[in-house]
Amino acid sequence: MEPREFFIEDRLERYRLHAFCNMGESGLSHFTMEEMLTLANLTWKDLSPIPMYDAPNQGSFELRCSIANLYPGVSPEEVLVTTGTGEALFLAFHLLVKPKTKLALIWPAFQALYEIPKMLGGEVIQVPYENAFLANTWEKVHADLYVINHPHNPTGQTHSLAEWDKLLTFFRSQKKTILFDEHYRFLPKGGGLGRTGVCPEDRFYGTGSFTKCFGVTGLRVGWLIADKDFIRRARSFKDYLTHTVNPISERIAQGLLSQKERFLPEIQKRVQNNIDTFTSVWQTLPMSLSFTPPEGGLVGWLQLKPGIRSEGYADRLYQRTGVFVLPGSNFEMEGFLRIGFGAKEDVFLKGLKRWIECTDLI
């Protein structure tokens, strides 16, 4: 069995490189190679001696140490470096999901979080986002595997600290496997490093990356965190896929993680400024109904007035203004648009101005 068309990626592939203002992307606008090396405090001379052999299958020890340091109590042996978060999810689901496995996740969701489990014969339980960030909601959900994506894509919402503590306490009492997809952990509201639910000894596994948050998606580095035995099995499975990550990518990734305190605050400031700007004007956008500012990450969820088809709206907006947004239909939920806040501030402002002035969209 093969998965369905990846709706989101198909539309991104068509528009993201050509849009005047890209509000459809879920990552920070990209840095150039030179800019990325500056962020990582590296030069071309630092990279030129790297031998072009296969990196260690599990990932270099140095990079795994840098990743492990992001998680309390996690060791480098509990880290598997992967080609992006997509591979980490693919590996985890193939080891965790069997036919009839019940998987519960926040809905709507990034397509890979449910399409791969469905392909494997799993049964997906949708937990509506309106109530998913309250711990007692999950007490009524009976599943074999729980997937907690936070900050959430596409809504940008997450749990309050009190609800978060209640949720972890509940999950520990159930002794079930939890997969925390924490791709936006580097961009919590208020700065710093966002909270994590990962704890391998509790079978609280995790997937993550920094590439969207740091504006370097082309680096294609992600990771899976789990207990040593699970990592051993996932590493063996990975040998049939990408096998290893490029050693140059690993070295740059290590540099970026080691230098993040130096450049991340400026990125966080840019994203928050874009969110604040959008929050102040969203009611002037044609046919908009509601918007809740994100609590973290790079995306938010704009509701349209009843009867407006999101794909038609997004298509006309792009055709008339060059502003690209992602229709809710790509998340299998009509009547919404996913808004990305990673553009450069001047481009974001110009794009918003064009959108506001385009009053004949419908």
Buried (B, 14 or more C-beta within 10 A) or exposed (E): EEBEEBBBBEBBEEBBEEBEBBBBBBBBBBBEEEEBBBBBEBEEEBBEEBEEEEBBBBBBEBBBBBBBEBBEEBEBBBBBBBBBBBBBBBBBBBBBBEEEBBBBBBBBBBBBBBBBBBBBEBBBBBBEBEEBBBBEBBEEBEBBBBBBBBBBBBBBBBBEEEBBEBBBEBBBEEEBBBBBBBBBBBBBBEEEEBBBBBBBEBBBBBBBBBBBBBBBBEBBBBBBBBBEEBBBBBBEBBEEEBEBBBBBBBBBBBBBBBBBEEBBEEBBEBBBBBBEBBBEBBEEBBBBBEBEBBBBBBBBBBBBEEEBBBBEBBBBBBEBBBBBBBBBBBBEBBBBBBBBBBBBBEBBBBBBBBBBEBEEBE
